[in-house]
Amino acid sequence: MDGSRVWISDRDNAGEVAPYGFVKGSADANCESRRAGLGGLRLDRPMSAITAENLVKVFPSRSGEVRALDGVDLDVPAGSVLGLLGPNGAGKTTAVRILATLMAPDAGRATVNGIDVASDPQGVRRSIGLSGQYSAVDEYLTGRENLEMVARLYHLPMAQARARAAELLAEFDLVEAADRAAKTYSGGMRRRLDLAGALVARPPIIFLDEPTTGLDPRSRIGLWEVIEGLVAKGTTVLLTTQYLDEADKLADTIAVVDRGRVIARGTSDQLKAEVGGERLAVTVPAGQMADARVVLEALATGTIDADEHSHQLVAPVSGGAATLLEAVRAFDDRHVEILDIGLRRPTLDDVFLQLTGHHAEADGPAGAGPAPPGGASGSVTAATADVPPSDSQQEAH
């Protein structure tokens, strides 16, 4: 998906898109019906909105084959957020492309909204929206025109298209910029417009592939608030990210992915509890890193992590404040200058480091897996083309 969209949809017998991406009158055996503050609208949703069983994807490379996915299992309950956390090359985008029917797995099975992604990709597309790593808005159209165009591609009548565009512009705080060309938008505004486009048909399931990559802190926080608003309305979200604070903030459950495998899963607190203990973090002058490590080795209960750039060392410890005081005395005895020191709870970065031996925000290792063809940029929504793409591998063009 190289900055373009794929439009696939289905009209119901009345010539309208079924609400929230569902085909009117359809229901799966494993669905539960619920009414959720939507004027009594009946929504049929599977108890597990997304499932994956032993997904495998292999790409050819000059040195042989690279297993981008090597037996991935996922289960996302309806109305929740699953965060796929891992570095570049871990396999996150490949998993999203398979679940969004843009790529066929080499082995394994996956369902979205109770629908098998291999046997009924069109049915899956009616239930999903996807916002990729790069926004796919038409920069020469205004924000309003972009959304109206998407709505028309869903076969909405012009009046409904205009109304839906206006609703989304208000929801995503883009009213003042609605009639400006998208090329004048900031990065954060483009991302919000791109996500709004993926929501035109109100899909119950959204895939967000590293949605805040490249955004400034203020824009990231703004987009987080938008995502939290979607979840509050019952939307199921699968979020890929290499940012630990993002997974901590947004995800109900986190699956840690590395080299094509899910190596741990649980809530943020559960994963941190697995690491256990506390972390003693100390910053010292550059020339005293070695001496500081000697001091910490006598106190640490596990591996010490040293950052040569920030001159900070972090060691797992036990004993609380007593250990902190002992460390201060030991540094003083060894004549190590302390620039900063403190105790903290384990973070997701500590979890990832302990599980994999490297940080989550580092680039993946060479050969860990090529980017899927076309990458995962742009947005895929459940809109329509008169000629559906092939079922074996759907590429965005």
C-alpha positions in Angstrom: 0.0 0.0 0.0 2.2 2.8 -1.3 0.1 5.8 -0.3 -3.0 4.6 -2.2 -6.3 3.1 -1.1 -8.1 0.0 -2.0 -11.9 0.3 -2.3 -14.0 -2.8 -1.8 -17.5 -2.8 -0.6 -20.9 -4.2 -1.0 -24.3 -2.5 -1.2 -27.3 -4.0 0.5 -30.6 -4.6 -1.3 -31.6 -1.0 -0.8 -28.4 0.3 -2.4 -26.9 1.5 0.8 -23.9 0.3 2.8 -24.9 -1.8 5.7 -24.4 0.1 9.0 -21.0 -0.4 10.7 -19.7 -2.5 7.8 -22.1 -5.4 8.4 -24.2 -7.0 5.6 -27.8 -6.5 6.7 -29.4 -9.8 7.8 -26.2 -11.7 8.1 -25.1 -13.3 11.3 -22.4 -15.8 12.2 -22.9 -18.7 14.5 -20.4 -17.3 17.0 -21.8 -13.8 17.0 -23.5 -12.1 19.9 -26.1 -9.4 19.4 -25.9 -6.2 21.4 -27.4 -2.7 21.5 -24.8 -0.1 22.5 -26.3 3.4 22.7 -26.9 3.6 18.9 -30.6 4.3 18.9 -31.4 0.6 19.3 -29.4 -0.4 16.2 -28.7 -4.1 16.4 -25.0 -5.0 15.9 -23.9 -8.6 15.4 -20.3 -9.0 16.4 -18.2 -12.0 17.1 -17.0 -12.5 20.6 -13.5 -12.6 19.1 -13.3 -9.9 16.5 -9.9 -11.0 15.2 -8.2 -14.4 15.4 -5.1 -15.8 13.9 -3.8 -19.4 14.2 -0.2 -20.4 13.2 0.2 -17.7 10.5 3.3 -18.2 8.4 4.7 -16.0 5.7 8.0 -16.6 3.9 9.7 -14.2 1.6 12.5 -15.0 -0.8 15.8 -13.3 -0.2 19.3 -13.4 -1.8 20.5 -15.6 1.0 17.5 -18.0 0.9 14.2 -17.6 2.6 13.1 -15.2 5.4 10.2 -16.2 7.6 8.5 -12.9 8.2 5.8 -14.7 10.2 6.7 -18.0 11.9 3.6 -19.3 13.6 1.7 -16.2 14.9 -1.4 -16.7 17.0 -3.7 -13.8 17.9 -7.1 -13.3 19.6 -8.7 -9.9 19.9 -12.0 -9.6 21.8 -14.6 -7.3 20.2 -14.4 -3.7 21.5 -10.8 -4.0 22.7 -7.4 -2.9 21.6 -4.5 -5.3 20.9 -1.1 -3.8 20.6 1.4 -5.6 18.4 4.7 -4.3 19.9 8.0 -4.9 18.2 11.0 -3.4 16.3 11.2 -2.8 12.6 11.3 -6.2 10.8 9.5 -8.0 13.5 6.6 -9.0 11.2 3.9 -6.6 12.5 3.0 -5.1 9.1 3.0 -8.5 7.4 0.4 -9.7 10.0 -1.8 -6.7 9.3 -1.6 -7.2 5.6 -2.7 -10.8 5.9 -5.6 -9.9 8.2 -6.7 -7.1 5.9 -6.7 -9.5 2.9 -3.9 -7.7 1.1 -1.6 -10.7 1.3 -2.2 -14.4 1.5 -0.5 -16.4 4.3 1.6 -19.4 3.3 0.1 -21.4 6.2 -2.3 -20.9 9.0 -5.8 -19.5 9.3 -7.2 -16.1 10.3 -10.7 -14.7 10.8 -11.9 -11.1 11.0 -15.4 -10.4 12.4 -16.0 -14.2 12.2 -15.1 -14.3 8.5 -12.3 -16.4 7.1 -9.8 -14.1 5.4 -8.9 -16.7 2.7 -12.3 -18.0 1.8 -14.3 -14.8 2.0 -12.0 -11.8 1.6 -14.8 -9.6 0.4 -16.8 -10.2 3.5 -13.7 -9.2 5.6 -13.3 -6.0 3.7 -16.9 -5.0 4.5 -16.0 -5.0 8.2 -12.7 -3.3 8.3 -10.8 0.0 7.9 -7.0 0.2 7.8 -4.8 3.2 8.2 -1.2 2.5 7.2 2.1 4.0 8.1 1.8 6.9 5.7 -1.4 8.9 5.0 -3.1 8.3 1.7 -5.0 11.6 1.3 -5.2 13.4 -2.0 -3.1 16.5 -1.3 -4.8 18.5 -4.1 -8.3 18.0 -2.7 -9.5 19.8 0.4 -10.2 17.8 3.6 -13.9 17.9 2.9 -13.5 16.8 -0.7 -11.3 13.9 0.4 -14.0 12.6 2.7 -16.8 13.2 0.3 -14.9 11.3 -2.4 -14.5 8.3 -0.1 -18.2 8.4 0.8 -19.1 8.4 -2.9 -16.8 5.4 -3.5 -19.0 3.7 -0.9 -22.0 4.6 -3.2 -23.5 6.9 -0.7 -25.8 9.5 -2.2 -24.3 13.0 -2.4 -26.4 14.4 0.4 -25.3 11.5 2.7 -21.7 11.8 1.6 -21.7 15.5 2.5 -23.3 14.8 5.9 -20.9 12.0 6.7 -17.9 14.2 5.7 -19.1 17.0 7.9 -19.7 14.7 10.8 -16.1 13.3 10.5 -14.5 16.7 10.1 -16.1 17.8 13.4 -15.2 14.5 15.1 -11.5 14.8 14.1 -11.3 18.6 14.8 -10.7 19.5 11.2 -13.6 21.9 10.6 -11.5 25.0 10.4 -9.2 23.4 7.8 -12.0 21.6 6.0 -11.9 23.7 2.8 -8.1 24.0 2.6 -6.1 21.7 0.3 -4.7 18.7 2.2 -1.1 19.6 1.1 -1.3 22.6 3.5 -2.1 20.3 6.4 0.4 19.4 9.1 1.5 15.8 9.6 -0.9 15.3 12.5 -3.8 16.8 10.5 -3.1 14.5 7.6 -3.0 11.5 9.8 -6.4 12.5 11.3 -7.9 13.0 7.9 -6.5 9.6 6.7 -8.1 7.9 9.7 -11.3 9.7 9.2 -11.4 8.3 5.6 -11.0 4.8 7.0 -14.1 5.4 9.1 -16.5 6.7 6.6 -18.5 3.4 6.5 -18.3 3.0 10.3 -16.3 -0.3 10.2 -16.4 -2.2 13.5 -12.8 -3.2 13.2 -9.8 -0.9 12.5 -6.2 -1.8 11.8 -3.7 0.9 12.6 -0.2 0.2 11.3 2.2 2.5 13.3 -0.2 5.4 13.1 2.0 7.9 14.9 5.3 7.3 13.2 6.9 10.6 12.4 4.5 12.7 14.3 5.6 15.3 16.9 4.6 14.7 20.5 1.6 17.0 20.4 0.2 15.3 17.3 0.8 11.9 18.8 -1.2 12.7 21.9 -4.0 14.1 19.7 -4.2 11.0 17.7 -4.2 8.8 20.8 -7.2 10.7 22.0 -9.0 10.0 18.7 -8.2 6.3 19.0 -9.4 6.2 22.6 -12.7 7.8 21.4 -13.2 5.1 18.8 -12.7 2.4 21.4 -15.1 4.0 23.7 -17.8 3.7 21.0 -17.1 -0.1 20.7 -14.6 -0.2 17.8 -12.1 -3.1 17.9 -8.6 -1.9 17.2 -5.4 -3.8 16.2 -2.5 -1.4 16.7 1.0 -2.0 15.6 3.7 0.1 17.1 7.4 0.2 18.0 6.7 2.9 20.7 6.4 1.5 24.2 4.5 4.4 25.6 1.9 4.1 22.8 1.3 0.4 23.6 1.2 1.2 27.3 -1.3 4.0 26.8 -3.7 2.5 24.3 -3.6 -1.3 24.4 -5.8 -3.5 26.6 -3.6 -6.5 25.7 0.0 -6.4 24.2 1.5 -9.1 22.1 5.3 -8.7 21.9 6.6 -9.7 18.4 10.2 -10.4 17.5 11.5 -12.2 14.4 8.1 -13.3 13.2 7.0 -14.8 16.5 4.8 -13.7 19.4 7.2 -14.1 22.3 4.9 -12.8 25.1 1.4 -11.5 25.6 -0.6 -10.0 28.4 -1.7 -6.7 29.8 0.9 -4.0 30.3 0.9 -4.7 34.1 1.1 -8.5 33.6 4.1 -8.2 31.3 5.9 -5.8 33.7 5.1 -8.1 36.6 6.8 -11.0 34.8 10.0 -8.9 34.8 9.6 -8.1 38.5 11.5 -6.0 40.9 12.6 -2.4 40.5 15.0 -0.6 38.3 17.9 1.5 39.6 18.8 4.1 37.0 21.9 6.2 37.3 23.5 8.8 35.0 27.2 9.5 35.4 29.9 11.3 33.4 31.1 9.6 30.2 34.5 8.7 31.6 33.0 6.9 34.7 30.7 4.4 33.0 33.0 1.5 33.7 33.3 2.3 37.4 29.6 2.8 37.7 29.0 -0.7 36.2 31.3 -2.2 38.8 29.2 -0.7 41.6 25.9 -1.8 40.1 27.1 -5.4 39.5 27.4 -5.8 43.2 23.7 -4.7 43.6 22.0 -6.0 40.5 19.7 -9.0 40.4 20.0 -9.3 36.6 21.5 -7.9 33.5 22.7 -4.2 33.5 21.7 -2.1 30.5 24.1 0.7 29.6 23.3 3.5 27.2 26.6 5.1 26.0 24.8 8.0 24.4 23.0 9.2 27.5 25.6 7.8 29.9 22.9 6.1 31.9 23.0 2.6 33.4 19.9 0.7 34.5 20.0 -2.3 36.8 17.3 -4.6 38.1 17.4 -4.5 41.9 15.4 -5.4 45.0 15.2 -3.8 48.4 13.7 -0.5 47.5 15.0 2.7 49.2 17.6 0.8 51.2 19.2 -0.4 48.0 19.2 3.1 46.6 21.0 4.4 49.7 23.5 1.6 49.5 24.1 2.5 45.9 24.7 6.2 46.7 27.3 5.2 49.3 29.0 2.8 47.0 29.3 5.4 44.2 30.7 7.9 46.7 33.3 5.3 48.0 34.4 4.7 44.4 34.5 8.5 43.7 31.8 8.1 40.9 30.0 11.4 40.3 26.2 11.0 40.2 24.4 13.2 37.8 21.0 11.6 38.3 19.8 8.6 40.2 16.5 7.0 41.1 14.3 3.9 41.5 11.4 3.2 39.1 9.0 0.3 38.2 9.8 -1.8 35.2 8.7 -0.4 31.9 7.7 -2.2 28.7 11.2 -1.4 27.4 12.6 -3.5 30.3 10.2 -6.3 29.3 11.3 -6.2 25.7 14.9 -6.0 26.6 14.7 -9.0 28.9 12.7 -11.1 26.4 14.8 -10.3 23.3 18.1 -8.8 24.3 17.5 -5.6 22.5 15.2 -2.5 22.7 11.8 -2.4 21.0 12.5 0.9 19.2 15.7 -0.4 17.6 15.8 -1.4 14.0 15.3 -5.1 13.4 18.4 -7.2 12.7 19.7 -7.5 9.1 17.8 -10.1 7.4 15.0 -10.2 10.0 12.5 -9.9 7.2 12.0 -7.6 4.2 9.1 -5.2 4.0 6.2 -6.8 2.3 5.8 -5.7 -1.3 4.4 -2.2 -1.4 4.9 -1.7 2.3 1.9 -0.9 4.5 1.4 2.7 3.8 -1.9 4.3 2.9 -5.4 3.3 4.1 -7.6 0.4 3.3 -11.3 0.7 4.0 -14.2 -1.4 3.2 -15.2 0.6 0.1 -15.8 -0.6 -3.4 -14.4 -1.2 -6.8 -16.5 -2.6 -9.6 -13.8 -5.2 -10.3 -12.6 -6.9 -7.1 -8.9 -7.6 -6.7 -7.7 -11.1 -6.8 -8.3 -13.2 -3.6 -4.8 -14.7 -3.4 -2.9 -11.5 -2.9 -4.5 -8.0 -2.8 -2.2 -5.2 -3.6 -3.1 -1.6 -3.2 -2.8 0.3 -6.5 
